Amino acid sequence: MTWKQNPQLIVKAKLGSRREHIPDRFDSEFYRPAREHYLGQFPINYVPEKFPLITQEEADSLPMPDSNRQLQFDLKLSNLDFQATDGYLPDYDDQVRVRIEGLTMDMQAENLDTYKTFLQRKEFFREKSKFEKYGLICYSKKLSDDFFGCYGKSKEHDVTGVLLDVITLENTPDNRFVQIRGNSYEPNKYGGIWVKWETNLNNRDRWQEIDSAIWRLLDTWNSAPSSQKSN
């Protein structure tokens, strides 16, 4: 499949294993499987085939994605096989759900990147709560001792980093609520994208491995004509 995220990020890839749809009451209005840009589920060390760049004419002819159906894929952190779904939460502890979206208009106007966003959010952190773990700088949030905001620098030379929201609630009926959510706001990469991912809290020590895998896959999949100029 060849899917256009924006003119600078056009993914050309062989699709991986498909996910199961979880029906809900909004299906008749919002479920449009033909418009889904779900690439599949892949091992974290997956090496995709690299396709030639497409032509500018082909790139111009491709439609932009729906606002709520932008590029998505899942990563597996273990060799276990499981069925991915499009439900609200990750399906298994070893799963990483990845979503690629465009930056909001406010982010674009302020040229916000990941680290600048982290500094902006410091007003929601408790003073003198700073600590470092797994290469992350973290603060507990004023909202609750069970919520933390962290920042880690990416290993990728042209990526500013990862902003993590860490949730450590105990005794929840479903431990998939105990999770981390990673966000990277990159105004100067692929025309400006917002990378979102989420996984179980037990995988927090692998945040940098997850971040590197996401960017490696996007770089390999990207077949936009403009990518030749940036490589």
C-alpha positions in Angstrom: 0.0 0.0 0.0 1.0 3.6 -0.6 -0.5 6.0 1.9 0.1 9.8 2.2 0.4 11.3 5.7 1.5 14.6 4.2 3.6 15.6 1.2 6.9 14.9 3.1 5.8 11.5 4.6 4.3 9.0 2.1 4.5 5.5 3.3 4.9 2.6 0.9 4.9 -0.8 2.6 3.8 -4.3 2.6 1.1 -4.6 5.2 1.5 -6.7 8.3 -1.0 -8.7 10.3 -4.4 -7.1 10.5 -6.3 -6.1 13.6 -9.8 -7.1 14.7 -12.5 -4.4 14.8 -14.3 -4.0 18.1 -17.8 -2.8 17.2 -19.3 0.1 19.1 -22.4 2.3 18.9 -20.7 4.8 16.6 -19.9 2.3 13.8 -22.7 3.6 11.5 -21.3 7.1 11.6 -17.5 6.7 11.9 -16.3 3.3 11.0 -14.8 3.5 7.5 -12.4 0.5 7.1 -11.5 1.5 3.5 -10.1 4.8 4.9 -8.1 3.3 7.7 -4.3 3.7 7.4 -3.3 0.8 9.6 0.0 -0.7 8.5 -0.1 -3.8 10.7 1.6 -5.4 13.7 5.4 -5.9 13.6 8.2 -7.1 15.8 10.2 -4.2 17.3 13.2 -5.4 15.3 11.3 -5.7 12.0 13.2 -4.7 8.9 10.8 -3.7 6.2 11.5 -3.7 2.5 12.7 -0.4 1.1 10.8 0.7 -2.0 11.9 3.3 -4.6 10.7 6.8 -4.2 7.4 7.5 -6.0 7.1 10.3 -8.6 5.9 13.8 -7.8 2.9 13.2 -10.0 1.9 10.1 -8.0 2.5 11.9 -4.7 0.3 14.8 -5.8 -2.5 12.4 -6.8 -2.7 10.7 -3.4 -5.4 11.9 -1.0 -4.6 13.2 2.5 -5.8 11.0 5.3 -9.0 11.6 7.3 -8.3 13.6 10.5 -9.3 10.6 12.7 -7.8 7.9 10.4 -4.2 8.8 10.1 -1.2 6.5 10.0 -1.2 3.7 12.6 0.8 0.5 13.4 1.6 -1.7 16.4 4.9 -3.1 17.7 5.5 -6.3 19.5 8.1 -6.3 22.3 8.2 -10.1 22.6 7.8 -13.2 20.3 4.3 -14.0 21.6 1.6 -14.0 19.0 -1.6 -12.2 19.8 -4.5 -10.6 18.0 -4.4 -6.8 17.8 -7.7 -4.9 17.9 -8.8 -1.4 17.4 -10.3 -1.2 20.9 -9.7 1.7 23.3 -6.7 0.2 25.1 -3.6 -1.9 24.1 -4.5 -5.6 23.9 -1.5 -7.0 25.6 1.3 -5.9 27.9 4.0 -6.4 25.3 2.2 -4.4 22.6 3.0 -0.8 21.6 0.4 1.1 19.8 1.7 3.8 17.5 -0.2 6.7 16.0 1.2 9.4 13.6 -0.7 12.7 13.4 -0.2 16.2 12.2 0.8 18.9 14.6 -2.0 21.2 15.8 -2.3 24.7 14.5 -1.1 26.1 17.8 1.9 23.9 17.8 2.8 25.0 14.3 2.3 28.6 15.1 4.6 28.4 18.2 7.1 26.0 16.5 6.7 23.7 19.5 9.0 20.7 19.7 9.1 18.0 22.4 11.5 19.7 24.8 9.7 23.0 24.6 6.4 21.3 25.4 8.0 19.6 28.4 9.2 23.0 29.7 5.7 24.4 29.2 4.2 21.6 31.2 6.4 22.2 34.2 3.7 24.4 35.8 1.7 21.2 36.3 4.6 19.4 38.1 5.3 19.5 41.8 8.3 21.5 42.9 11.3 19.6 44.2 9.9 16.3 42.9 12.5 15.8 40.2 14.2 12.4 39.8 16.0 10.5 37.0 15.4 6.9 35.9 16.0 4.9 32.8 17.6 8.0 31.2 14.5 10.1 31.8 14.1 13.3 33.7 10.8 13.0 35.7 8.5 15.0 37.9 5.4 14.0 39.8 2.3 15.9 38.8 0.3 18.1 41.0 -2.8 16.1 40.1 -1.7 12.9 41.9 1.3 11.0 43.1 0.3 8.3 40.6 1.0 10.5 37.6 4.4 11.6 36.3 5.7 13.7 33.5 9.1 12.7 32.0 11.4 13.8 29.2 14.0 11.7 27.5 16.4 12.7 24.6 16.0 10.6 21.5 19.0 8.7 20.1 18.0 9.9 16.6 20.1 12.9 15.7 17.3 14.9 14.1 14.6 14.1 16.7 14.3 16.3 19.8 13.1 13.6 22.2 10.1 11.9 23.9 7.7 13.3 26.4 6.2 10.6 28.6 3.1 10.6 30.7 3.5 7.8 33.2 0.5 6.3 35.1 1.2 4.1 38.0 -2.3 3.4 39.5 -2.3 0.3 41.6 -5.1 -2.3 42.2 -6.8 -1.5 38.9 -9.2 -4.1 37.5 -7.2 -4.2 34.3 -3.4 -3.5 34.4 -3.5 -2.1 30.9 -4.5 1.1 32.6 -1.0 1.1 34.2 0.8 2.5 31.2 3.1 5.1 29.7 2.1 7.3 26.8 4.9 8.7 24.7 4.7 11.9 22.5 7.2 13.4 20.1 6.4 16.8 18.6 8.6 17.3 15.6 8.0 20.5 13.6 11.0 20.1 11.4 10.7 16.4 10.4 8.4 15.1 7.6 6.7 18.4 7.3 5.8 18.4 11.0 4.3 15.3 12.7 3.1 14.2 16.2 4.2 10.7 17.1 2.0 9.1 19.8 2.6 5.7 21.4 1.3 3.8 24.4 2.3 0.6 26.2 2.3 -1.1 29.6 4.2 0.5 32.4 6.4 -2.6 32.7 8.0 -1.6 29.4 9.2 1.9 30.6 12.8 0.9 30.6 12.5 0.2 26.8 11.2 3.7 25.9 14.4 4.6 23.9 14.3 1.3 22.0 10.6 2.0 21.1 11.4 5.5 20.0 14.3 4.4 17.8 12.2 1.6 16.2 9.4 4.0 15.3 11.7 6.5 13.6 13.7 3.7 11.8 10.5 2.2 10.4 9.2 5.6 9.2 12.5 6.4 7.6 12.5 3.1 5.7 8.8 3.2 4.7 8.9 6.8 3.5 8.9 7.0 -0.3 8.0 10.7 -0.7 9.9 12.4 -3.5 11.0 15.1 -1.1 12.7 12.5 1.2 15.7 12.2 -1.3 16.6 15.8 -0.5 16.5 15.3 3.2 18.6 12.0 3.3 
